[in-house]
Amino acid sequence: MLRILYLVHNLADPAVHRRVAMLEAGGAAVTLAGFRRGEAPAHSDGSTAIELGRTEDGQFTQRLASVATAAMALAGRLRHVSRPDVIIGRNLEMLALANRARAIFGGGIPLVYECLDIHRLLLDRGPVGRAMRGIERWFGRDAALLITSSPAFVRDYFAGFGQSEAPVMLLPNKVLELGAPQVSAREAAPPAAGEPWRIGWFGALRCRKSLDLLAAFTRQAGGRFEVVLRGRPAYREFDDFDGFVAAEPHIRFGGPYRNPDDLAAIYGDVHFSWAIDFFEEGLNSAWLLPNRLYEGCRYGVVPIAMAGTETARFLSERRLGVLLDDASVEGLEAALSGIDAKSYLALRQRVAAHDGTEWVAGIGDCRALVERLASLAGSRAEGEVLLEAAA
């Protein structure tokens, strides 16, 4: 069985636990180690993990100090861990710790750099950005594989800035479904007379510009559109998220949800999915292909994307969704004001008729991932994985 040491920046991140589930379903044994983010539980799903310290969201200097402290104590934290076949570092600071872990175990272990977001400091054109990119190139110099979720990250950053020569594995943010297919969402019927069209914005709620735009648009539309928010707000990015939402007549916040347990229910309650993020406008936000894109399309909801982004390119190639040409109330009105039952059902049917494997990762994807990782560790480990997967 392939042994993987997985180093992560946030042990409470649901995406981390989906990746662990994917690796384990593919036939690997995973040791999870990383940081607790703020006051959140380190591993809310009940799994066992090695805590390396605590970090704060958005506090980059504090995170660097925590990483330095963890590096000095890492040998002790890993003393009961068997030598892994592969070490994965999920983002830059964990890649640094992956290098340290590799040295502790005596070297020779393949390193994998998993990068699903490009931090804005890495894109700074001044001395700070040059230093950060130099650090990334240094720690990634021996990486045997780069895992990322969007071709734009490779094209516009890793190749564009000359950050990595490692082979690339694209691993999109698909909905993970193992075993029997998950229940389908009930389709939200076009609204009856006097009822609103509902736009769902789900997941990491961190974009103040999106919230302001949606608030202004729904007010201007006079109740013809309603916005449903679900997920975990990044409160530090808003002056008063709860107060702002409470004051908006056509926006409601339903709190966090369980992924994937609640996906069918929350997407079954909306007509459109907000697949737009201005959080790092023109940079990371323009390049990513977000979880909500795959989740919404998995459940047949029509995505709304911003023109000029990788999400818009992705949808345009497949002739899906609604594209917003201008990030303004007028732009949203131009894109959505003509919607009626007939045009909406045509949009929804195009999503529903699309190849579902584009939205969902199953057991085959899990095995392919682990087999790729096993190939880095050598033919013996790869053969063991193949035999176990076939058993």
Disulfide bonds with the S-S distance in Angstrom:
none
